[in-house]
Amino acid sequence: MLKEKIKQLSKAYFESYRSVRHHLHAHPELSYKEFNTSTFIQKHLNELNIPFKVMAETGVVALIEGKKSNRVIALRADIDALPIQEENNISYASTVPGVMHACGHDVHTSILLGAAKILQETKGHWEGTVKLIFQPGEEKNPGGASIMIKEGVLEDPAPTAIVGLHVHPILETGKLSFIAGKSMASADEIYITVKGKGGHAATPHLTADTVLTASELVVALQQVVSRDRNPFSPSVLSICAINGGFTTNVIPSEVKLMGTFRAMDETWRFEAHKRIQEVVDGVARSTGAKIELKIDVGYPTVYNDPVITERARSIASDTFGKSNVEEGELRMGAEDFGYYSQKIAGCFFRLGTGNKKKNIISGVHTPTFDIDEDAIEIGMRMMATLGATL
């Protein structure tokens, strides 16, 4: 039986791919600079006799052909790390100062490589083609997925569905979670520059007070979410940085603000962009300052196709038991997997990696993030099963 064979192989290869994870974790690379990671993936695929090609400079796309069929399923993993200094005292800690796999992309890549080995060994038992996508630059605009798509990753052959997973430290190892429909928010970056005549703090009437203008903007922009948005449509606008001034008695001539805008509805998302501009223009008129706004349009919402997601959930329940499959939650975080799921049917699910007994509780994007590595075997088994049977 195919599923039993995949289970056996997942157990047999677990230690090998835990070692792969240790290597990747110790040698992280930032977005769009994953050259050594890409070379490592290519070497591994060559050893498995799996044909591949390089896209987006560091991305790798491979094909495994099963029994003849028109069925094409894509499995995706991201490969980049974050600019974070690791604080874990572990043998496989990052060897690169200031760079760390703090979001689990080393885990995703190891799991997909393990699934590739399993699918390659079992390809005489399943139908169609599995396309393996090792994608760069998930952590940084414009998102590696958008570049891969422009270069044809969803063509020749064109997959009918795509699956991705993400480590989830809040979820205990052994469990998986799925949510159909809208799953994760879009993410746009906001950059604002307030300019005006600076001057002495004792004579503000002779200036266009850029600090006060910036302060008004922070408050006024909240109206976009609190008053212009349908309250049943989740959305977040956060100004996260204000930079300007250098002493106590000088009103600066320039203040810069940075922030993020998140939404679950694509139509509202771009309506909100217009409202943000209107608020900026209004504050500029009322204060006499000149305000420049740039909205860097980022990742779209992640939409999980209900049919594909339900099938994946059913496969997970059959593979690991219903008690280990949970309902996922809406998240205002963003993922460039959304580029794929806006084009073809997609399913992006969560893999439990937490373990309170082992004190593995740190969240992603923190310097102490790590996983319960038993999750690697579960991830390999799940991705291989989905590739063979979804």
Sine and cosine of phi, psi and omega as CSV:
sin_phi,cos_phi,sin_psi,cos_psi,sin_omega,cos_omega
0.00,0.00,0.73,-0.68,-0.11,-0.99
-0.86,0.51,-0.73,0.68,-0.05,-1.00
-0.89,0.45,-0.59,0.81,0.04,-1.00
-0.93,0.36,-0.62,0.79,0.04,-1.00
-0.90,0.44,-0.68,0.73,0.03,-1.00
-0.88,0.47,-0.64,0.77,0.04,-1.00
-0.87,0.49,-0.72,0.69,-0.02,-1.00
-0.89,0.46,-0.69,0.73,-0.02,-1.00
-0.93,0.36,-0.59,0.81,0.04,-1.00
-0.87,0.49,-0.68,0.73,0.03,-1.00
-0.92,0.39,-0.66,0.76,-0.06,-1.00
-0.92,0.40,-0.56,0.83,-0.09,-1.00
-0.98,-0.19,0.05,1.00,-0.07,-1.00
-0.83,0.56,-0.75,0.66,-0.06,-1.00
-0.90,0.44,-0.60,0.80,0.01,-1.00
-0.88,0.47,-0.67,0.74,-0.08,-1.00
-1.00,0.07,-0.28,0.96,0.23,-0.97
-0.92,0.39,-0.63,0.77,0.05,-1.00
-0.91,0.41,-0.61,0.79,0.08,-1.00
-0.87,0.50,-0.70,0.72,0.02,-1.00
-0.88,0.48,-0.66,0.75,0.01,-1.00
-0.88,0.47,-0.66,0.75,0.03,-1.00
-0.89,0.46,-0.75,0.66,-0.03,-1.00
-0.90,0.43,-0.64,0.77,-0.02,-1.00
-0.91,0.42,-0.60,0.80,-0.03,-1.00
-0.97,0.25,-0.28,0.96,-0.07,-1.00
-0.77,-0.63,0.89,0.46,-0.04,-1.00
-0.97,0.25,0.44,-0.90,0.05,-1.00
-0.68,-0.73,0.60,-0.80,-0.04,-1.00
-0.96,0.29,0.22,-0.97,-0.05,-1.00
-0.81,0.59,0.74,-0.68,0.02,-1.00
0.93,0.37,0.14,0.99,0.06,-1.00
-0.83,-0.55,0.43,0.90,-0.14,-0.99
-1.00,0.07,0.74,0.67,-0.12,-0.99
-0.92,0.38,-0.71,0.70,0.01,-1.00
-0.94,0.34,-0.59,0.80,0.06,-1.00
-0.89,0.46,-0.70,0.71,0.02,-1.00
-0.88,0.47,-0.69,0.72,0.03,-1.00
-0.88,0.47,-0.65,0.76,0.03,-1.00
-0.88,0.48,-0.71,0.71,0.01,-1.00
-0.89,0.46,-0.71,0.70,-0.01,-1.00
-0.87,0.49,-0.69,0.73,0.01,-1.00
-0.88,0.48,-0.67,0.75,-0.02,-1.00
-0.91,0.40,-0.67,0.74,0.02,-1.00
-0.91,0.42,-0.61,0.79,0.07,-1.00
-0.87,0.49,-0.67,0.74,0.01,-1.00
-0.90,0.44,-0.48,0.87,0.02,-1.00
-1.00,0.01,0.00,1.00,-0.05,-1.00
0.86,0.52,0.63,0.77,0.04,-1.00
-0.96,-0.28,0.88,-0.48,-0.01,-1.00
-0.93,0.37,0.54,-0.84,-0.04,-1.00
-0.46,-0.89,0.19,-0.98,0.17,-0.99
-0.63,-0.77,0.37,-0.93,-0.01,-1.00
-0.99,-0.13,0.70,-0.72,0.04,-1.00
-0.73,-0.69,0.41,-0.91,0.06,-1.00
0.80,0.61,0.60,0.80,0.02,-1.00
0.94,0.35,-0.78,0.63,-0.06,-1.00
-0.87,-0.49,-0.02,1.00,0.04,-1.00
-0.99,0.17,0.47,-0.88,0.00,-1.00
-0.76,-0.65,0.75,-0.67,0.00,-1.00
-0.81,-0.58,0.83,-0.55,-0.07,-1.00
-0.83,-0.56,0.39,-0.92,0.01,-1.00
-0.80,-0.60,0.71,-0.70,0.14,-0.99
-0.88,-0.48,0.86,-0.52,-0.04,-1.00
-0.99,-0.12,0.85,-0.53,0.11,-0.99
-1.00,-0.05,-0.45,-0.89,0.06,-1.00
-0.90,0.43,0.52,-0.85,-0.15,-0.99
-0.84,0.54,0.82,-0.58,-0.01,-1.00
-0.18,-0.98,0.36,-0.93,0.05,-1.00
-0.99,0.14,-0.09,1.00,-0.04,-1.00
-0.92,0.40,0.79,-0.61,0.06,-1.00
-0.72,-0.70,0.87,-0.49,0.02,-1.00
-0.87,-0.50,0.72,-0.69,0.04,-1.00
-0.98,-0.22,0.66,-0.75,0.10,-0.99
-0.87,-0.50,0.77,-0.64,-0.13,-0.99
-0.86,-0.51,0.65,-0.76,0.16,-0.99
-0.72,-0.69,0.56,-0.83,0.08,-1.00
-0.98,-0.18,0.44,-0.90,-0.22,-0.97
-0.82,-0.58,-0.05,1.00,-0.10,-0.99
-1.00,-0.02,0.31,-0.95,-0.01,-1.00
-0.92,-0.40,-0.09,-1.00,-0.09,-1.00
-0.88,-0.48,0.43,-0.90,0.05,-1.00
-0.99,0.17,0.94,0.35,-0.03,-1.00
-0.76,-0.65,0.67,-0.75,0.05,-1.00
-0.99,0.10,0.87,-0.49,-0.04,-1.00
-0.94,0.35,0.64,-0.77,0.03,-1.00
-0.89,-0.46,0.07,1.00,0.02,-1.00
-0.96,0.28,0.64,-0.77,0.07,-1.00
-0.99,-0.15,0.98,0.20,-0.06,-1.00
-0.74,-0.68,0.37,-0.93,-0.08,-1.00
-0.92,0.39,-0.41,0.91,-0.06,-1.00
-0.95,-0.30,0.42,0.91,0.00,-1.00
-0.87,0.49,0.41,-0.91,-0.01,-1.00
-0.82,0.58,0.72,-0.70,0.06,-1.00
-0.99,-0.12,0.04,1.00,-0.03,-1.00
-0.95,-0.30,0.92,-0.39,-0.02,-1.00
-0.84,0.55,0.77,-0.64,0.08,-1.00
0.98,0.21,0.11,0.99,0.01,-1.00
-0.76,-0.65,0.70,-0.71,-0.09,-1.00
-0.47,-0.88,0.57,-0.82,0.17,-0.99
-0.99,0.16,0.97,0.23,-0.06,-1.00
-1.00,-0.06,0.06,1.00,0.02,-1.00
-0.85,-0.52,0.09,1.00,0.12,-0.99
0.99,0.11,0.26,0.97,0.00,-1.00
-0.93,0.37,-0.43,0.91,0.13,-0.99
-0.89,0.45,-0.58,0.81,0.04,-1.00
-0.94,0.35,-0.72,0.69,0.00,-1.00
-0.85,0.52,-0.69,0.72,-0.03,-1.00
-0.92,0.39,-0.68,0.73,0.02,-1.00
-0.88,0.47,-0.66,0.75,0.01,-1.00
-0.89,0.46,-0.70,0.72,-0.03,-1.00
-0.93,0.35,-0.58,0.81,0.09,-1.00
-0.90,0.43,-0.65,0.76,0.06,-1.00
-0.90,0.43,-0.68,0.74,0.04,-1.00
-0.89,0.45,-0.59,0.81,0.03,-1.00
-0.88,0.48,-0.69,0.73,0.02,-1.00
-0.89,0.46,-0.68,0.74,-0.01,-1.00
-0.91,0.41,-0.71,0.70,-0.01,-1.00
-0.91,0.41,-0.59,0.80,0.03,-1.00
-0.90,0.44,-0.62,0.78,-0.02,-1.00
-0.97,0.23,-0.35,0.94,-0.05,-1.00
-0.94,-0.34,0.20,0.98,-0.15,-0.99
-0.90,0.43,-0.26,0.96,0.08,-1.00
-0.98,0.18,-0.04,1.00,-0.08,-1.00
-0.91,-0.43,0.00,1.00,0.04,-1.00
-0.68,-0.73,0.30,-0.95,-0.12,-0.99
-0.97,-0.25,0.50,-0.87,0.15,-0.99
1.00,-0.06,-0.38,-0.92,-0.07,-1.00
-0.79,-0.61,0.67,-0.74,0.13,-0.99
-0.94,-0.35,0.83,-0.56,0.05,-1.00
-0.98,-0.18,0.84,-0.54,-0.01,-1.00
-0.99,-0.16,0.83,-0.56,-0.03,-1.00
-0.90,-0.44,0.93,-0.37,0.11,-0.99
-0.97,-0.22,0.97,-0.26,-0.25,-0.97
-0.96,-0.29,0.73,-0.69,0.06,-1.00
-0.99,0.13,0.18,-0.98,0.29,-0.96
0.87,0.49,0.57,0.82,0.03,-1.00
-0.94,0.34,-0.46,0.89,-0.14,-0.99
-1.00,0.09,-0.04,1.00,-0.14,-0.99
-0.59,-0.81,0.73,-0.68,0.08,-1.00
-0.80,0.60,0.59,-0.81,0.11,0.99
-1.00,0.10,0.10,1.00,-0.03,-1.00
1.00,-0.01,0.83,-0.55,-0.03,-1.00
-0.84,0.53,-0.50,0.87,0.01,-1.00
-0.87,0.50,-0.65,0.76,-0.02,-1.00
-0.90,0.43,-0.59,0.81,0.01,-1.00
-0.94,0.33,-0.69,0.72,0.01,-1.00
-0.87,0.50,-0.66,0.75,0.00,-1.00
-0.90,0.43,-0.69,0.73,0.03,-1.00
-0.87,0.49,-0.53,0.85,-0.02,-1.00
-1.00,0.02,0.06,1.00,0.16,-0.99
0.99,-0.14,0.39,0.92,-0.05,-1.00
-0.90,0.43,-0.41,0.91,0.00,-1.00
-0.99,-0.11,0.37,0.93,0.02,-1.00
-0.78,-0.62,0.31,-0.95,0.22,-0.97
0.75,0.66,0.92,0.38,-0.05,1.00
-1.00,0.04,0.37,-0.93,-0.01,-1.00
-1.00,0.04,0.88,-0.47,0.04,-1.00
-0.95,0.32,0.53,-0.85,0.07,-1.00
-1.00,0.03,-0.29,0.96,0.01,-1.00
-0.41,-0.91,0.41,-0.91,0.02,-1.00
-0.70,-0.71,0.61,-0.79,-0.04,-1.00
-0.80,-0.60,0.67,-0.74,0.12,-0.99
-0.66,-0.75,0.40,-0.92,0.07,-1.00
-0.79,-0.61,0.29,-0.96,0.07,-1.00
-0.61,-0.79,0.70,-0.72,0.07,-1.00
-0.86,0.51,0.55,-0.84,-0.06,-1.00
-0.62,-0.78,1.00,-0.08,-0.09,-1.00
-0.92,0.38,-0.32,0.95,0.04,-1.00
-0.95,0.30,-0.41,0.91,-0.03,-1.00
-1.00,-0.09,0.76,-0.65,-0.03,-1.00
-0.92,0.40,0.59,-0.81,0.03,-1.00
-0.84,0.55,0.70,-0.72,-0.06,-1.00
0.95,-0.30,-0.24,0.97,-0.02,-1.00
-0.92,-0.38,0.41,-0.91,0.08,-1.00
-0.72,-0.69,0.43,-0.90,0.04,-1.00
-0.72,-0.70,0.56,-0.83,-0.05,-1.00
-0.71,-0.70,0.56,-0.83,0.13,-0.99
-0.61,-0.79,0.76,-0.65,0.01,-1.00
-1.00,0.03,0.40,-0.92,0.03,-1.00
0.98,0.18,-0.50,-0.87,0.00,-1.00
-0.89,0.46,0.75,-0.67,-0.13,-0.99
-0.83,-0.56,-0.71,0.70,-0.02,-1.00
-0.71,-0.71,0.42,-0.91,-0.13,-0.99
-0.99,0.13,0.33,-0.95,0.22,-0.97
-0.95,0.31,0.28,-0.96,-0.01,-1.00
-0.59,-0.80,0.88,-0.48,0.05,-1.00
-0.85,-0.53,0.63,-0.78,-0.02,-1.00
-0.99,-0.10,0.70,-0.71,-0.03,-1.00
-0.94,-0.35,0.79,-0.62,0.04,-1.00
-0.80,-0.60,0.84,-0.55,-0.04,-1.00
-0.79,-0.61,0.73,-0.68,0.10,-1.00
-0.87,-0.50,0.86,-0.51,0.04,-1.00
-0.98,-0.19,0.84,-0.54,-0.01,-1.00
-0.84,-0.54,0.59,-0.81,0.04,-1.00
-0.16,-0.99,0.16,-0.99,0.03,-1.00
-0.93,0.37,0.88,-0.47,0.05,-1.00
-0.99,0.12,-0.02,-1.00,0.02,-1.00
0.21,-0.98,-0.19,-0.98,-0.04,-1.00
-0.94,0.33,0.66,-0.75,-0.01,-1.00
-0.90,0.43,-0.38,0.93,-0.01,-1.00
-0.98,0.18,-0.21,0.98,0.01,-1.00
-0.78,-0.62,0.88,0.47,-0.06,-1.00
-0.89,0.46,-0.40,0.92,-0.02,-1.00
-0.93,0.38,-0.25,0.97,0.04,-1.00
-1.00,-0.09,0.10,0.99,-0.03,-1.00
-0.84,-0.54,0.16,-0.99,0.28,-0.96
-0.95,-0.31,0.99,-0.16,-0.22,-0.98
-0.91,0.40,0.98,-0.21,-0.05,-1.00
-0.93,0.35,-0.54,0.84,0.00,-1.00
-0.93,0.36,-0.71,0.70,0.04,-1.00
-0.90,0.44,-0.66,0.75,0.03,-1.00
-0.87,0.49,-0.70,0.71,0.02,-1.00
-0.88,0.47,-0.63,0.78,0.01,-1.00
-0.90,0.43,-0.68,0.73,0.04,-1.00
-0.88,0.47,-0.63,0.78,0.01,-1.00
-0.88,0.47,-0.71,0.71,-0.02,-1.00
-0.83,0.55,-0.68,0.73,-0.01,-1.00
-0.96,0.27,-0.73,0.69,-0.08,-1.00
-0.89,0.45,-0.59,0.81,-0.03,-1.00
-0.91,0.42,-0.39,0.92,0.02,-1.00
-0.92,0.40,-0.34,0.94,0.03,-1.00
-0.92,0.40,-0.43,0.90,0.02,-1.00
-0.85,0.52,-0.65,0.76,-0.01,-1.00
-1.00,0.06,-0.66,0.75,-0.12,-0.99
-0.98,0.20,-0.41,0.91,-0.08,-1.00
-0.81,-0.58,-0.45,0.89,-0.04,-1.00
-1.00,-0.07,-0.35,0.94,-0.08,-1.00
-1.00,0.01,0.60,-0.80,0.19,-0.98
-0.88,0.48,0.84,-0.54,-0.08,-1.00
-0.90,0.45,-0.23,0.97,0.03,-1.00
-1.00,-0.03,0.08,1.00,0.03,-1.00
-0.90,-0.43,0.96,-0.29,-0.06,-1.00
-0.85,0.53,0.68,-0.73,0.00,-1.00
-0.34,-0.94,0.52,-0.85,0.00,-1.00
-0.65,-0.76,0.70,-0.71,0.15,-0.99
-0.78,-0.62,0.90,-0.43,-0.04,-1.00
-0.80,-0.59,0.82,-0.57,0.17,-0.99
-1.00,-0.01,0.86,-0.50,-0.19,-0.98
-0.93,-0.36,-0.13,0.99,-0.01,-1.00
-0.48,-0.88,0.70,-0.71,0.12,-0.99
-0.77,-0.64,0.84,-0.54,-0.03,-1.00
-0.76,-0.65,0.84,-0.54,0.02,-1.00
0.09,-1.00,0.48,-0.88,0.01,-1.00
1.00,0.09,0.32,-0.95,-0.06,-1.00
-0.51,-0.86,-0.05,1.00,0.01,-1.00
-0.36,-0.93,-0.05,-1.00,-0.14,-0.99
-1.00,0.05,-0.27,0.96,-0.15,-0.99
-0.80,-0.60,0.37,0.93,0.03,-1.00
-0.78,-0.62,0.83,-0.56,0.14,-0.99
-0.99,0.17,0.87,-0.49,-0.10,-0.99
-0.95,0.31,0.37,-0.93,0.03,-1.00
-1.00,0.06,-0.10,1.00,-0.02,-1.00
-0.45,-0.89,0.68,-0.73,0.11,-0.99
-0.72,-0.69,0.68,-0.73,0.00,-1.00
-0.91,-0.41,0.63,-0.78,0.06,-1.00
-0.82,-0.57,0.53,-0.85,0.09,-1.00
-0.68,-0.73,0.54,-0.84,0.02,-1.00
-0.24,-0.97,-0.18,-0.98,-0.03,-1.00
-0.66,-0.75,0.54,-0.84,0.09,-1.00
-0.84,-0.54,0.78,-0.63,-0.03,-1.00
-0.84,-0.55,0.58,-0.81,0.02,-1.00
-0.47,-0.88,0.41,-0.91,0.06,-1.00
-0.98,-0.21,-0.20,0.98,-0.05,-1.00
-0.89,-0.45,0.86,-0.52,-0.08,-1.00
-0.92,0.39,-0.55,0.83,0.03,-1.00
-0.92,0.38,-0.76,0.65,0.04,-1.00
-0.88,0.48,-0.59,0.81,-0.01,-1.00
-0.78,0.63,-0.76,0.64,-0.07,-1.00
-0.99,0.13,-0.40,0.92,0.18,-0.98
-0.90,0.43,-0.65,0.76,0.00,-1.00
-0.90,0.44,-0.59,0.81,0.05,-1.00
-0.84,0.54,-0.67,0.74,0.02,-1.00
-0.91,0.42,-0.65,0.76,0.00,-1.00
-0.92,0.40,-0.60,0.80,0.05,-1.00
-0.87,0.49,-0.69,0.72,0.03,-1.00
-0.89,0.46,-0.65,0.76,0.01,-1.00
-0.90,0.44,-0.66,0.75,0.04,-1.00
-0.89,0.45,-0.70,0.71,0.02,-1.00
-0.86,0.50,-0.71,0.70,-0.01,-1.00
-0.90,0.44,-0.63,0.78,0.00,-1.00
-0.91,0.42,-0.69,0.73,0.02,-1.00
-0.91,0.41,-0.61,0.79,0.02,-1.00
-0.89,0.46,-0.67,0.74,0.00,-1.00
-0.90,0.43,-0.62,0.79,-0.09,-1.00
-0.98,0.22,-0.36,0.93,-0.07,-1.00
-0.94,-0.33,-0.31,0.95,-0.04,-1.00
0.99,0.11,0.03,1.00,0.05,-1.00
-1.00,0.10,0.36,-0.93,0.13,-0.99
-0.99,-0.14,0.79,-0.62,-0.06,-1.00
-0.82,-0.57,0.82,-0.58,0.05,-1.00
-0.96,-0.26,0.77,-0.64,-0.01,-1.00
-0.88,-0.47,0.74,-0.67,0.15,-0.99
-0.79,-0.62,0.82,-0.57,0.10,-0.99
-0.94,-0.35,0.93,-0.36,0.02,-1.00
-1.00,0.07,0.97,-0.23,-0.06,-1.00
-0.93,0.38,0.85,-0.53,-0.07,-1.00
-0.94,-0.34,-0.66,-0.75,-0.16,-0.99
-0.94,0.33,0.61,-0.79,0.10,-0.99
-0.98,0.20,0.09,-1.00,0.05,-1.00
-0.90,0.43,0.51,-0.86,0.13,-0.99
-1.00,0.01,0.86,-0.50,0.00,-1.00
-0.90,-0.44,0.88,-0.48,0.02,-1.00
-1.00,-0.03,0.91,-0.41,0.00,-1.00
-0.83,0.56,0.82,-0.57,-0.09,-1.00
-0.86,0.51,-0.64,0.77,-0.05,-1.00
-0.94,0.35,-0.76,0.65,-0.01,-1.00
-0.90,0.44,-0.66,0.76,-0.02,-1.00
-0.91,0.42,-0.64,0.77,0.02,-1.00
-0.92,0.39,-0.61,0.79,0.05,-1.00
-0.91,0.41,-0.67,0.75,0.03,-1.00
-0.91,0.42,-0.65,0.76,0.04,-1.00
-0.88,0.47,-0.67,0.74,0.01,-1.00
-0.90,0.44,-0.66,0.75,0.04,-1.00
-0.90,0.43,-0.65,0.76,0.03,-1.00
-0.90,0.44,-0.67,0.74,0.01,-1.00
-0.90,0.43,-0.65,0.76,0.00,-1.00
-0.93,0.37,-0.55,0.84,-0.07,-1.00
-0.99,0.13,-0.66,0.75,-0.12,-0.99
-0.89,-0.46,-0.07,1.00,-0.03,-1.00
0.99,-0.11,0.64,-0.77,-0.05,-1.00
-0.86,0.51,-0.54,0.84,-0.05,-1.00
-0.92,0.40,-0.28,0.96,-0.01,-1.00
-0.98,-0.20,0.13,0.99,0.01,-1.00
-0.89,-0.46,0.86,-0.52,-0.09,-1.00
-0.89,-0.46,0.30,-0.95,0.08,-1.00
-0.98,0.19,0.77,-0.64,0.02,-1.00
-0.98,0.21,0.00,-1.00,-0.04,-1.00
-0.79,-0.61,0.44,-0.90,0.14,-0.99
-0.88,0.47,0.64,-0.77,-0.01,-1.00
-0.74,-0.67,0.72,-0.70,0.03,-1.00
-0.99,0.11,-0.04,1.00,0.18,-0.98
-0.92,0.38,0.25,-0.97,-0.07,-1.00
-0.84,-0.55,0.34,-0.94,-0.04,-1.00
-0.46,-0.89,0.72,-0.69,-0.01,-1.00
-0.97,0.23,0.04,1.00,0.21,-0.98
-0.84,0.54,-0.40,0.92,0.02,-1.00
-0.84,0.54,-0.52,0.86,0.05,-1.00
-0.87,0.49,-0.66,0.75,0.03,-1.00
-0.93,0.38,-0.74,0.67,-0.12,-0.99
-0.95,0.33,-0.23,0.97,0.13,-0.99
-0.99,0.14,-0.27,0.96,-0.04,-1.00
-0.98,-0.20,-0.68,0.73,-0.02,-1.00
-0.68,-0.73,0.19,-0.98,0.01,-1.00
-0.88,0.48,0.77,-0.64,-0.05,-1.00
-0.74,-0.68,0.35,-0.94,0.12,-0.99
-0.61,-0.79,0.89,-0.45,0.02,-1.00
-0.89,-0.45,0.92,-0.38,-0.10,-0.99
-0.87,-0.49,0.20,-0.98,-0.05,-1.00
-0.96,-0.28,0.68,-0.74,0.04,-1.00
-0.95,-0.33,0.88,-0.47,0.02,-1.00
-0.89,0.46,0.76,-0.65,0.00,-1.00
-0.73,-0.69,0.08,1.00,-0.03,-1.00
-1.00,0.06,0.39,-0.92,0.07,-1.00
-0.39,-0.92,0.99,-0.17,-0.07,-1.00
-0.90,0.44,-0.57,0.82,0.00,-1.00
-0.90,0.43,-0.53,0.85,0.03,-1.00
-1.00,-0.04,0.08,1.00,-0.04,-1.00
0.87,0.49,0.54,0.84,0.09,-1.00
-0.99,-0.12,1.00,0.00,-0.16,-0.99
-0.72,-0.69,-0.10,0.99,-0.05,-1.00
-0.93,0.36,0.61,-0.80,0.00,-1.00
-0.98,0.19,0.23,-0.97,0.07,-1.00
-0.91,0.42,0.38,-0.93,0.00,-1.00
0.90,0.43,0.45,0.90,0.10,-1.00
-0.86,-0.51,0.42,-0.91,-0.06,-1.00
-0.95,0.31,-0.15,0.99,0.02,-1.00
-0.93,-0.37,0.25,0.97,0.01,-1.00
-0.89,0.45,0.69,-0.73,0.13,-0.99
-0.39,-0.92,0.06,-1.00,-0.02,-1.00
-0.77,-0.64,0.35,-0.94,0.26,-0.97
-0.98,0.21,0.93,-0.37,-0.16,-0.99
-0.94,0.33,-0.13,0.99,0.15,-0.99
-0.87,0.50,-0.38,0.92,0.00,-1.00
-0.92,0.40,-0.38,0.92,0.00,-1.00
-0.89,0.46,-0.70,0.71,0.02,-1.00
-0.88,0.48,-0.68,0.73,0.00,-1.00
-0.90,0.44,-0.68,0.73,0.02,-1.00
-0.90,0.43,-0.69,0.72,0.04,-1.00
-0.86,0.52,-0.72,0.69,-0.04,-1.00
-0.90,0.44,-0.67,0.75,-0.03,-1.00
-0.93,0.38,-0.73,0.68,-0.03,-1.00
-0.92,0.39,-0.63,0.78,0.04,-1.00
-0.91,0.42,-0.66,0.75,0.01,-1.00
-0.91,0.42,-0.68,0.73,0.03,-1.00
-0.90,0.43,-0.68,0.74,0.02,-1.00
-0.87,0.50,-0.59,0.81,-0.06,-1.00
-1.00,0.08,-0.44,0.90,-0.19,-0.98
-0.79,-0.61,-0.21,0.98,-0.08,-1.00
-0.90,0.44,0.00,0.00,0.00,0.00
